[in-house]
Amino acid sequence: MEGRFLACYQEWLQIQGADLNELLQAISSQNGSRARSEMELRELVEKSMRHYEEYYERRRRPVREDGPAFFAPPWCNSFEKAVLWVGGCRPSMFIRLIYSLSSAGLEAHLDNLTGPAFAFASASHGEGLVGLSARQLVLVNELHRSTLLEENRITSQVATLQENVADRPLLPIVKERQRWRRSDTSRGEIGDGGDADVVAAMGSYAAAMADLVEAADRLRLETARTLLLDILTPKQALLGRKFICQSQTDRLHT
């Protein structure tokens, strides 16, 4: 499974790299004579989002085959494993990124207040500015709140699953094995049956972990889609998608 997923992941990184180059070209062209229309920019963002969705669809099979592996992937380094949340990044990270970009744009405006008028006007076209309207800020805040609630729900389910390892169905199996040892039961049919019970129990845990990774993947997709396609303008989404692509190509696995 690891080899197949690595091939899928490496292909995804290549696609993200190509998307990033296309996004950078579109951003640089906005201040030139070949500026793209709002429709063209939206199509570019939608194309990048389709690639994002296709990647998660392709990785569903390896997730079902070995859900636990995505909680501490062997293909990630120690830092990446430390910041992973249920097989990827926290969806709220996308929103925090937009907050940071918007804040950076505000700071650029304040810095330019003491400069020439044209400097202040040109700041609105700078790469570091998202420029959320009051209505957009309300929508982003609502999305942030609902995303955090869903993150907390999934995190709670992960905690419950971890705690259940010390309960049914494994604990009764352990107790039964202790009883067998005390009664000097030979390792025959009973022992083999106990092993089968352990395998079945571990299989149920693995399936539950796969379900959680899939739920987290859906939340990542829904959050990114709502933010980039429903709330932000095409120009804002272009900049936001660019930074998300950069985080992914820098191996902040999402």
C-alpha positions in Angstrom: 0.0 0.0 0.0 2.8 2.4 0.9 4.4 2.2 -2.5 1.1 2.7 -4.3 0.2 5.7 -2.2 3.6 7.2 -2.6 3.2 7.1 -6.3 -0.2 8.8 -6.0 1.2 11.4 -3.6 4.2 12.2 -5.8 1.9 12.6 -8.8 -0.2 14.9 -6.7 2.8 17.0 -5.9 3.7 17.3 -9.6 0.1 18.4 -10.4 0.2 20.9 -7.6 3.6 22.3 -8.8 2.1 22.8 -12.3 -1.0 24.4 -10.8 1.2 26.7 -8.7 3.2 27.8 -11.8 -0.1 28.6 -13.6 -1.4 30.5 -10.6 1.8 32.5 -10.3 1.6 33.4 -14.0 -2.0 34.6 -13.7 -1.1 36.7 -10.7 1.9 38.3 -12.4 -0.2 39.0 -15.5 -2.9 41.0 -13.5 -0.8 44.1 -13.5 0.2 43.8 -17.1 -1.4 44.1 -20.5 -2.5 40.5 -20.5 -4.7 40.6 -17.4 -7.3 37.8 -17.3 -11.0 38.3 -16.9 -12.9 37.4 -13.8 -14.3 34.4 -15.6 -10.9 33.2 -16.6 -9.6 33.5 -13.1 -12.5 31.6 -11.7 -12.0 28.8 -14.2 -8.4 28.6 -13.1 -9.3 28.3 -9.4 -12.0 25.7 -10.2 -9.5 23.7 -12.2 -7.0 23.7 -9.3 -9.9 22.7 -7.0 -10.8 19.8 -9.3 -7.3 18.5 -9.0 -7.6 18.8 -5.2 -10.8 16.7 -5.2 -9.4 14.1 -7.6 -6.4 13.6 -5.3 -8.7 12.8 -2.4 -10.8 10.6 -4.5 -7.7 8.6 -5.6 -6.4 8.2 -2.0 -9.7 6.8 -0.7 -8.7 3.2 -1.6 -5.4 3.2 0.3 -7.2 4.9 3.2 -9.7 2.0 3.3 -6.9 -0.5 3.0 -4.8 0.9 5.9 -6.5 3.7 7.7 -4.1 3.7 10.7 -1.1 4.4 8.4 -2.5 7.9 7.6 -2.3 8.9 11.3 1.5 8.5 11.3 2.5 8.1 7.6 5.9 6.4 7.1 6.4 8.6 4.0 6.3 11.8 6.2 9.2 13.1 8.3 9.0 13.6 12.1 7.9 17.3 11.8 5.2 16.5 9.3 3.9 13.7 11.5 3.8 16.1 14.5 1.6 18.6 12.8 -0.7 16.2 11.0 -4.4 16.1 12.0 -6.3 12.9 11.1 -4.3 12.2 7.9 -3.7 15.8 6.7 -3.8 19.4 7.8 -6.5 21.0 9.9 -9.1 22.6 7.5 -9.2 25.7 9.7 -5.6 26.3 8.6 -7.0 27.5 5.2 -9.1 30.1 7.0 -6.2 31.2 9.3 -4.2 31.7 6.1 -6.8 34.0 4.7 -6.9 35.9 8.0 -3.1 36.3 7.8 -3.1 37.5 4.2 -5.9 40.0 4.9 -4.0 41.2 8.0 -0.8 41.6 5.9 -2.7 43.7 3.4 -4.0 46.0 6.2 -0.5 46.4 7.5 0.7 47.3 4.0 -2.0 50.0 3.8 -1.0 51.4 7.2 2.6 51.5 6.3 1.8 53.4 3.1 -0.3 56.1 4.8 2.9 58.2 5.3 4.0 57.7 1.7 2.8 59.1 -1.6 -0.8 58.8 -2.6 0.0 56.5 -5.5 1.8 54.1 -3.2 -1.3 53.7 -1.1 -3.4 53.1 -4.2 -1.0 50.6 -5.6 -0.9 48.6 -2.4 -4.4 47.2 -3.2 -2.8 45.3 -6.1 0.0 43.8 -4.0 0.4 40.1 -3.6 0.1 40.2 0.1 -3.4 41.7 0.1 -6.7 39.7 0.1 -8.9 42.7 1.1 -12.0 41.1 2.6 -15.1 43.1 2.6 -17.3 43.4 5.8 -19.7 40.8 4.3 -16.9 38.4 3.4 -15.4 38.7 6.8 -18.8 37.7 8.4 -19.0 34.7 6.0 -15.3 33.7 6.7 -16.0 33.9 10.5 -19.1 31.8 10.2 -17.1 29.2 8.1 -14.3 29.3 10.7 -16.8 28.6 13.6 -18.5 25.7 11.8 -15.2 24.2 10.7 -13.8 24.3 14.2 -16.9 22.7 15.6 -16.6 19.8 13.0 -12.9 19.5 13.7 -13.6 19.2 17.4 -16.3 16.6 16.7 -13.8 14.5 14.7 -11.0 15.0 17.3 -13.4 13.8 20.0 -14.2 10.7 17.9 -10.5 10.0 17.6 -10.1 10.3 21.4 -13.0 8.0 22.0 -11.5 5.4 19.6 -8.2 5.6 21.3 -9.8 5.1 24.7 -11.8 2.2 23.4 -8.6 0.2 22.8 -8.6 -0.4 26.6 -12.2 -1.6 26.5 -14.3 -3.8 24.3 -13.6 -5.9 22.3 -9.9 -6.3 23.2 -10.2 -6.3 27.0 -12.5 -9.3 27.2 -10.1 -11.2 24.8 -7.2 -10.4 27.1 -9.1 -11.5 30.2 -10.1 -14.7 28.4 -6.5 -15.4 27.5 -5.4 -14.9 31.1 -8.1 -17.4 32.1 -6.7 -19.9 29.6 -3.2 -19.5 30.9 -4.3 -20.0 34.5 -6.2 -23.2 33.5 -3.2 -24.4 31.5 -5.3 -24.6 28.3 -3.2 -25.8 25.4 -2.7 -23.5 22.4 -5.2 -25.4 20.2 -8.5 -24.4 19.0 -9.1 -21.9 21.8 -5.8 -20.1 21.1 -6.4 -20.0 17.4 -9.9 -18.6 18.1 -8.4 -16.0 20.3 -6.0 -14.9 17.6 -8.9 -14.6 15.2 -10.8 -12.5 17.7 -7.8 -10.1 18.0 -7.5 -9.8 14.2 -11.2 -9.1 14.0 -11.0 -6.5 16.7 -8.0 -4.8 15.2 -9.8 -4.8 11.8 -12.7 -3.0 13.3 -10.4 -0.3 14.8 -8.6 0.1 11.4 -12.0 0.5 9.7 -13.1 3.1 12.2 -9.8 5.0 11.7 -10.3 4.9 7.9 -13.8 6.4 8.5 -12.3 9.2 10.5 -9.7 10.0 7.8 -12.4 10.1 5.2 -14.5 12.4 7.3 -11.5 14.7 7.8 -10.8 14.7 4.0 -14.4 15.7 3.3 -14.1 18.5 5.8 -10.9 19.7 4.2 -12.5 19.7 0.7 -15.7 21.3 1.8 -13.9 24.1 3.7 -11.6 24.8 0.8 -14.4 24.7 -1.7 -16.7 27.1 0.3 -13.8 29.5 1.0 -12.4 29.7 -2.5 -15.5 29.3 -4.7 -18.4 30.7 -2.6 -16.9 33.5 -0.4 -13.8 34.9 -2.1 -13.8 36.8 -5.4 -11.8 35.1 -8.2 -8.8 37.4 -7.6 -8.9 36.7 -3.9 -9.3 33.0 -4.5 -6.4 33.0 -6.9 -4.1 34.4 -4.2 -5.5 32.1 -1.5 -5.2 29.0 -3.7 -1.6 30.0 -4.6 -0.6 29.9 -0.9 -2.4 26.6 -0.3 -0.6 25.1 -3.3 2.7 26.4 -1.9 2.0 24.8 1.5 1.3 21.5 -0.2 4.3 21.5 -2.6 6.4 22.4 0.5 5.2 19.0 1.9 2.8 20.4 4.5 0.6 17.4 3.6 -3.1 18.1 3.1 
